[in-house]
Amino acid sequence: MENVLDNQTALPQPKKAKRKKRRRIIRKFTDLFPYAQKGRIDMPFFILVIALLTVGLIMMFSASFVSALYNTANHDSLYYIKRQLIFAVAGVAGMFLVSALDYKIIRKLTIPLFALTMVLLIVVRLLPPVDGVYRWINLGMFTIQPSEIAKFTIIAVLAHFIALHPDRMNKFKFILLLGSVIMIFVIMLMLEKHLSGTILIFAIGLCMLYAGGIWNKHKWAAPAIAFVGIAVLALLIFIIYRHPEINEHAFVRVKSWLDKDYDPLGARWQTNNSLYAIGSGGLLGSGLGQSMQKYLYVSEPQNDFIFAIVCEELGFIGAALILLTFCLLIGRGVMIAKSAKNTYASLLTMGIVFQVGIQVILNVAVVTDTIPNTGISLPFFSYGGTSLLMLLLEMGVVLSVSRTARLEKI
């Protein structure tokens, strides 16, 4: 009888008991850190992020190895992908860290974040220009692009103020205040001669006003915002075209877009070869790694025109699947925003997914010559350390919000 009892006590604990014990340990650990976030992340959103990042890295390597071989100092075909992988690994680690933090900490840091961004935007303007524009701060081993930080900052600032006074969205003075915040960022980006950043910041700002409920307070707001956005963009293009001395860099882009015969071996070279790449891709594409236009026809194909190489190698079907994945990511992000615990979390999430959606639309529009060549990157695909790192950190913010969102976790 004693042997039987001894054997029973020696049996391993049930799985449920072990799981409860593990949860208690985790709970004790998170209780020690006041900004730890509890709950499970939204797996569909996470899987979509990892899928886009993986495909983006593969396509970035395929698009970049020829350019890296010919244009880098050591003729290293792996130059771009090695650097991108470093930022990708750091970004994924940062995404997990941010997702484990309470997003409310961002709200507490809104003013310091705004001040830091303004300082960086001023510093980059004081530094010598690179290729006639002011965009990068060289830190030796790598460079940072303040405009990438500004994208998230304007989302955080507008989300904070709108959530603080949601009942004032029907007040003209409050809307004017929010508009002034948007214009501060727009002017700073214009001083950098960063046309794509200016357009993107302005578009994000208008979308944030819409998400903040201006449509609910004023039924004319949505068409008015759309009209103002289009009118300002058209006016900007007209001014640049009529007065090239204001921004000669932007004038060349606008001129080459309006005049399809303008400087085919210079200003139109990249766009024309981008269209050749898209057209030659056909339905199924030439195959991964088989692009011809990346052989020094599309200049720097790893950056803004990487989608042209995607179309050439993966064809219409491959490009459509990638765009569909972006749509699913944005759709899932909107679901998280609608299910968020409070107005601030909802606006923060909505702003981030707006940013991704706007960038995808503008990048595809540039590559297909629908709008002037503004040099805007394709999220998860285009080469750029600061851009990828900031993007993955923003995905971490969305995942942090998803932990407490009222939606079914899969």
C-alpha positions, 0 to 999 in steps of 0.5 A, a space after each residue: 500500500 505504501 509503495 502505491 502511495 509513493 508512486 502516486 506522489 511521484 507522478 508528474 504534475 498535470 499540464 494545467 497545474 504547470 501552466 498555472 504555475 508558469 502564468 503566476 511566474 510571468 505575472 509576478 515578473 510583469 508586476 515588477 515592471 509597471 509598463 508591461 502589457 498583458 494579454 496575447 498579441 493578435 496573431 493574424 496581424 503578426 503573421 502578415 507583418 512577418 510574411 511581408 518582411 520575409 518576402 520584402 527581404 528576399 525581393 530586396 536582395 534579388 533587386 539589389 545584388 547587381 547594383 551592390 556589385 557595381 556601385 559599392 566600394 568593395 564590389 560586394 553583392 551582399 552589401 545592401 542585404 547584409 545591412 538590411 538584415 541587421 536592421 530587420 533583426 533589430 527591428 523584429 527584436 524591437 517590435 517584440 519589446 514594444 509589443 510587450 510594453 503598455 502603449 500608454 507610455 508613448 502618450 506620456 512621452 508625446 512632448 519629448 518625442 515632438 521636441 526630439 523630432 523637431 531638433 533632428 529636423 533642424 539639425 539635418 537642415 543645418 548639415 551639408 546636403 547630399 545630392 542637393 537634399 537634406 535628409 540624412 544625419 551621418 552617425 559613422 556606421 549608419 545614417 538616420 533619416 529624421 523624416 521617418 521618425 517624423 511620420 510616427 511623431 505626427 501620429 502620436 501628437 495628433 492622437 494625443 490631442 484628439 483623444 484629450 479633447 474629442 468633444 472639441 472636434 466641432 470647434 474651429 479653433 481646435 481644428 485650426 490648432 491641429 492644422 497648425 501642428 500638421 503645417 509645422 511638420 509640412 514646413 520642416 519637411 519642405 525645408 529639407 526639400 523632401 517632396 515625398 515626405 511632405 506629401 506623406 506627412 500632409 496626407 497622414 495629418 488629414 487622415 488623422 483628422 478624419 479618424 478623429 471624428 471630424 466627419 461625425 461633427 461636420 458632414 462636409 469635412 470628408 469631401 472638404 479634406 479630400 478637396 483641400 488635399 488635392 488642391 494643395 498638391 496641385 498648387 504645390 506642383 504648379 508653383 514648382 513648375 512655374 518657379 523652378 528656382 524654389 526647388 530645382 530638384 522637385 522641378 525636374 521631377 515634375 517636369 519629367 512627369 508632365 513631359 514624357 519626352 523630357 530628358 529620356 536619358 536623364 530625368 525620365 530614365 528611371 521611370 521609363 525603365 520602371 515601366 519597361 520592367 512592369 510591362 515585361 513581367 507579364 502575368 507570371 513574371 520572368 522568375 525570381 532573380 531573373 530581372 533584366 532591368 535591375 542590371 543598371 537600367 533602373 537606377 538603385 532598384 533596391 529603393 523606391 522602384 523595387 516594386 518594378 522589379 517585383 512586377 518583372 520577376 513575379 509578374 502580375 499575379 505575384 505583385 497582386 498577391 503582395 498588394 493583397 497582403 498589404 490590404 489584409 494587413 491594413 484591414 486587420 489593423 483597422 479591426 484592431 483600431 476599432 476594437 481598441 480599449 480607448 480612443 487614444 489607442 484607436 487613433 494611434 493604431 489607425 494612424 500607423 495603418 494609414 501611414 502604411 496604406 498611403 505609402 503603398 499607394 504613393 509608391 505604386 503610383 510613382 512606379 507606374 508614373 501615375 504621379 511625379 517621381 517623389 522618391 517614396 519607399 515601399 514598406 518592408 521592401 525598400 532598402 533603408 535602415 531607419 525606415 525599416 526599423 521605425 516601421 517594425 517598431 510601429 508594428 510593435 505598437 499595433 501589437 501592443 494595442 491588440 493585447 487589450 483590444 476587444 476582438 477574438 484572438 486566434 
